[in-house]
Amino acid sequence: MKQPLAFRMRPTHINEIIGQKHLVGEGKILSRMVQANRLASMILFGPPGTGKTSLAVALAKTLGLKAKMLNAVTDKKKDMEIAVEEAKFTGNLVLILDEVHRLDKGKQDFLLPHLENNLITLIGCTTSNPYHSINPAIRSRCHLFELHPLTKDDVMEALLRALHDKENGYGDKSIDISEEALEHFAFASGGDLRAALNGLELAVASTPPDSEGTISIDLPIAEECMQKKSFSHDKDGDAHYDVLSAFQKSIRGSDVDAALHYLARLIEAGDLDSIARRLIVTAYEDIGLANPQAGPRALAAVEAAERLGFPEARIPLSVALIELCLSPKSNSAYKALDAAISDVRNGLAGEIPKHLKDAHYKGAEKLDRGIGYKYPHDFDSSWVDQQYLPDSIKNKQYYYPKNSGKFEQSLKQVYDKIRSQKKN
């Protein structure tokens, strides 16, 4: 039986890896390992379909190392013992271990000494966060490398490669695929290359050729094979970013219904990564000090969504979204910092007042370091008037609190009181 397209199209060299330039690009860590001909044990983690196993196989093949693939769930300790015996015979073995986060204690204890003496080079692959799911004893002996979701362009590149590859893909067939169908395979996969290739494979296998032997694949066929309807997006993906922009602006504008609509679009696109990023940044950028707990709660909801995966991920996301929409809004904190950063970049720094300089060394007093510093806890309300900013900007104000939300209102009262009591 012919192997699946996604398996046949696996890279055999790291130069063929799609995406992940932060790891395999020129001068990056995995490329450096290959150039040095020295492969270290590692854990590759990231969403499904990002190429973890493919990258592991490609690394071994690029260096000409013998590799053995096992699964931490389905393969037994005996299989690992066989792998170790092979390593003793060959001198070294790359053990590619899928679902490495499911490695039980017995298998871990068996592998550890062989990792220590470099008889086995472990490349573990997992969709889970290794800090949450992998035993510290294994984790501490491996480098941790995160694979990022593939972009639409990355997936498009892989699909075109499969369509033109005569040996492993469909280069020997006459296939007429519309631009809309190709983009839908790339977009609807949500960065999961395996899903995109599986969809393409199903489309080719299930579409009868015409009288001239040509297989024609249009958008409805792509939608059916991906089991996901297309929503409007252009060739450059601009519409997708328009949805993301509208999503954040609807939250900022406290429009729950609009925000839910755009969240639904993003969920249908399978773009959990973008959803998570927008929710978290909005919690701090647009809600900020008006409701400081919105940030941690948004992060907790995102972590729950990532742990659950779709379709259940929509549940914590909806809770976080509605809270963010209906929270009071304030951007005062990051605007204050941006103003301070602008001054620093424009040379408005100045010398730190001497009484604030480090005085924890011999001879500091002779240099007037720390002299005259007033320890706030020695005064009523733990506050005393003294200069903290450099002379050149000593009266500068960066923070302008808003009357948005009870928390920032209380901060404003304290801030205004302190500024009114300053003498300089």
Stockholm file with secondary structure:
# STOCKHOLM 1.0

chainA/1-424         MKQPLAFRMRPTHINEIIGQKHLVGEGKILSRMVQANRLASMILFGPPGTGKTSLAVALAKTLGLKAKMLNAVTDKKKDMEIAVEEAKFTGNLVLILDEVHRLDKGKQDFLLPHLENNLITLIGCTTSNPYHSINPAIRSRCHLFELHPLTKDDVMEALLRALHDKENGYGDKSIDISEEALEHFAFASGGDLRAALNGLELAVASTPPDSEGTISIDLPIAEECMQKKSFSHDKDGDAHYDVLSAFQKSIRGSDVDAALHYLARLIEAGDLDSIARRLIVTAYEDIGLANPQAGPRALAAVEAAERLGFPEARIPLSVALIELCLSPKSNSAYKALDAAISDVRNGLAGEIPKHLKDAHYKGAEKLDRGIGYKYPHDFDSSWVDQQYLPDSIKNKQYYYPKNSGKFEQSLKQVYDKIRSQKKN
#=GR chainA/1-424 SS CCCCHHHHTCCSSGGGCCSCHHHHSTTSHHHHHHHTTCCCCEEEECSTTSSHHHHHHHHHHHTTCCEEEEETTTSCHHHHHHHHHHHHHHSCEEEEEETGGGCCHHHHHHHHHHHHTTSEEEEEEESSCHHHHSCHHHHTTSEEEECCCCCHHHHHHHHHHHHHCTTTSSTTSEEEECHHHHHHHHHHTTTCHHHHHHHHHHHHHHSCCCTTSEEEECHHHHHHHHTCCCCCCCTTSHHHHHHHHHHHHHHHTTCHHHHHHHHHHHHHTTCHHHHHHHHHHHIIIIIGGGSTTHHHHHHHHHHHHHHHCTTTTHHHHHHHHHHHHHSCCCCHHHHHHHHHHHHHHTTCCCCCCGGGSCCCSTTTGGGTTTTTCCCGGGSGGGCCCCCCSCGGGTTCCCCCCCSCSHHHHHHHHHHHHHHHHCCC
#=GC SS_cons         CCCCHHHHTCCSSGGGCCSCHHHHSTTSHHHHHHHTTCCCCEEEECSTTSSHHHHHHHHHHHTTCCEEEEETTTSCHHHHHHHHHHHHHHSCEEEEEETGGGCCHHHHHHHHHHHHTTSEEEEEEESSCHHHHSCHHHHTTSEEEECCCCCHHHHHHHHHHHHHCTTTSSTTSEEEECHHHHHHHHHHTTTCHHHHHHHHHHHHHHSCCCTTSEEEECHHHHHHHHTCCCCCCCTTSHHHHHHHHHHHHHHHTTCHHHHHHHHHHHHHTTCHHHHHHHHHHHIIIIIGGGSTTHHHHHHHHHHHHHHHCTTTTHHHHHHHHHHHHHSCCCCHHHHHHHHHHHHHHTTCCCCCCGGGSCCCSTTTGGGTTTTTCCCGGGSGGGCCCCCCSCGGGTTCCCCCCCSCSHHHHHHHHHHHHHHHHCCC
//
